């Protein structure tokens, strides 16, 4: 388990990964998984600190919008961790809000949305306009762009103030970078259980090439769902906020699969091997990483 998701007592540590690959995984895969995913926000929610001095989250794969009622509803924001890593601070991205005369709701558009007039054509006339951004020239830039597109500003005024806290909704963009980061966790768990010689079998070449090089196998290597792993969990109730990893044979496909759920949130189904060519033997195993006491226990009754 990457340290960013908890520094667990007696963590499962591999000794068979070369320095080059280990550095690559940390910089090219785990970096995005721990800063640009829904799981990155959950790290803050559950108070998992980081050794990194960087606090900014939400790059391109995590969309965060304000859902507090009022003028700011629908505005896009970026978030940062505080120094302790236990709370979030929000700042609005440079963007424009339109509201047709007679309507009550503002409609928010990022700068790249403004470049596509069809997205906001109906707001060209009889519309109130607001521009927000940091004092770095972005407000003036957006203003100049709207003027060139025929928007005339009649009045400038502030948006309503909000309190110290706002509610926000985060939606993650799941792509190969996130999937490869999760697949690496699954593959490492298999390597921890079975050893380096086992996972160097040709049966695992496709998933290793996917994790290391991004070459996708014929069958989708990672599928994500909201179905929980643990028995008795459902869409609302979860027995734990910890991470869960479960490994077993895929009897239907004669391969090996691993389920990974960080913070027991989304469930990633990782196909480690489509068809295993060796002799079948007992394989199923699971671990629960408790983020509260930072201890690891076996998951039984698989």
N, C-alpha and C positions, 0 to 999 in steps of 0.2 A: 504494500500500500504506500503510495507516495507520501512523504512526510507532511506535505501541505494539507493532507486530509487526516492528519493525526499522528503524533509521535507515540506510538503504542509500545507498551511494555513487551519485551521479547517479540518484537515485530518479526515477520517472516522475511528474512534477508537472503538474497541470492549472492553467491560468491562466484558465479560462472558467467557474469556479464562483463565484456571488455570495457575499458575506460572510454573508448570512442563511442560505442553504442550507448553507454550509460549517459554520457554527456549529451548525445543527440536526443535521447528520450526526454531528458530534463528540459532542454532548451526548445525543442521543436514540437513536442507532444504534450507533456505535462504542463508546460507554461500556459497553453490555451485552455486546457481542461480545468486548471485551478484559477484562471482569471477571466475567462470568457465563456462561461457556461452557467446554467442554473445552479449547478453544484458549487460554483464559485461563490454565489450569494449564500448558499446554505452553510458554507464554511464560516461565514461571518455570523450567521444566525445562531450557530451552535458554538461560537467562541473559539474556533480553532485559529491559533496565531500562526504567523509565518515569519521566517527568518529574513525574508526579502524586505528591502527598504521601500519597495514600490507599493503604493496603496490603491492605484486606480484599477477599476474593474470595467467590464463592458467595452469591448473593442468593436467587433463587427458581428459576433455571433449571439450577442445577448441584447435583446430589445427590451427596454424598460420604459413604461409609460405611467404617468400619474393617473390614478383612478379616483382620487378625492374629488367630490363634486365641486363645481365652481369653474372659474375662468381657466384654471390650469388643467382641467380634465382632458386627457389625451396628449398632453405635452410629453415629448421625449426627454429623458434625463440620462445623465451619466452618474455613476456612483463611485465613491472612494471609501476605503476602509479607514477608520481612525488608527492612531498609532498603536493602540492595544489590539486592533484587529477584531473588536467586539461590537462595533456599530458602523453604520453607513452614513455618509454625507452625500447629498444629492445636489447636482448642478444642472440647469437646463442646457441642452445643446442649442446652438444657433438655429433658430427656426422662426416661422411666421405663422400667425393665427389670423384667420378670417372669420367674420360673422356677418351673415346677411342681415340687412335691416328687417326688423320684425321677428327675428329668430333669437333664441336665448343661448344656444351653444356655440362655442368657438371650435373651429376645425384647424388642426395644427399640421404644418408642412415643414419638413426639413429642407435644407438648401437644395439638395439634389432633386427633391420633389418639385421645387419651383422651376427647375429647368425643363419640366414637362408640363406646359400650360394646360393640357387636357385634364390634368389632375385637379385643377382649381379654376377652370374656365368660368364656372357659375359665379365665382366671387369677384369677377372683374369690375362689376358695377354695383352700386347700392350696398356697399360692404364696409364694415369697420375692420381695421387692420391693426395688428400688434406685431412688433418685432422684438425678440429677446436674444440675448447673447452676451458673452463676456466683453469687457471693454478692450478688445484686441483688434478692432476694426471690422468685426463680423457684422455688427448691427448696421454700420454704414454701407458695407458691401451688399447686404441683403436689401437695404433701402434703395440703393442705386439700381440694383437689378430689377426691383419691382417697378421703379419709375420708368425704366427702359421698356418694360412690358406693358406700360399704360396704366398702372395703378397710381391714383392721385391721393396724396395724404392730406386730409382736411384738418385733422386734429391729432395731437400726440398726448397720450396720457398713460398712467400706470395701470397694470393689471392688479386685481385685488390681491391683497397680501394673504399669505397662508401662515399657519402656525409653525411651530418648530418641527412638526412631523407631518408627512404626507403618506398616503397609501399609494403603493405602486404595484403594477403587474409586470412580471418579467417573463419573457418568452424567449427560449433558447433556439438558436438555429443549429440543428444537428447536421454536421457534415463529416467528411472523412477524417479531418484533424481530430475532432472529438471522438469519433468511433475508434480511430487507431490508438488514441490514448487509453481508452477503456480496454481495448483488445490487448494492449500491452500488459495491463494489470491481470487480465485473465490468463494470458500465456505465461506470465511469470509465476502465477499460482500453480499452474500445471508443472512448470519447471521445478518449483520448490517441492512439490509432492513426488515427482517421478525422476528428477535428476536431469542433468544436461544431456546425457547420451540418449535418453528417451525422446526429448523434444527436438533433437537433431535428426530424427528419422525423416526421410523424404515425405512422409505423410503430412508433415507440418510445414513443408516449404511454402505453400500458398499463404498461410496466415503469417509466417515470418516475413515474407516479402511484402505483404500488405502493411504490417506494422512498421517495418524498417524503411521501405521504399515507396509505399503508397500504391503498389500494384494490386488492384482489386481482383480477387478470385472470381471464378465463374459464378458461384453462388454468393449472394450477399453475405459478407462475413459478419456483419453486426446488424441486428434488428432491435429496435427500441419499443417498449410498451409500458403501459402504466399498471400492468398486472403485477401484484406483489409476489415475492418469492415465498414468504413464510405462510404456513398454514394458519388460518384464522385472521390474517390481515385482509383488509378490503380497501375500496377506494377512499374511505374516510379514516378508518382506524388502522394504525400501525403500532405494532408492539414495541418497536425500537426506532430510534433515529440514527442508529449506527449503520455501518457498511456491511453488506452481506455478499459473500462469494460462494457459489455452489457449482461444483464440477460433477459431471456424470456422462455416461454414454448416451448418445443419441441413437436409440435402438431402431428407430424408423429408418434412419439414413446410414446406420452402422458407422457413425463417426463419434466425435467427442465435442461436447458443448459445455460452455461455462456461462452462468448467469451472474452478472455483476450489478449491484444496486448500491450506489453511493448515497449515504444518508437514508437508505430505504425509501428512495424517492422514485426515480425512473428505473426500469429494469432493462438492462442491455443483454441481449441474447447473442453470445459470441460463438461462432462456429470455429473451433480450433482445428478440426479435422473433419473433412466430409466423409471419408471412408478409411477406416483404420485397417491396415494390412497385416498387422501382427495378431498374436493370440490374445483373445479377450481375457480380462482378469478384473478383479474388484478394483473400482476406480472412484466411485462416488465419495465425495468429501465436501465439507463446507466450513466456513469460518464466519463468525460474527465479530466485527470490530466495534466495540462499544466506545462511542465518542465522549461519553461522560466520565468513565473511569479509566479510559485508554487501555483497556485490557481486551485480549482476544480469546474467544472461546469457540468450541466446535459447534456447528449446527447439526443437530441429530434428527433422526426420523425422516431422512430424505426418501 
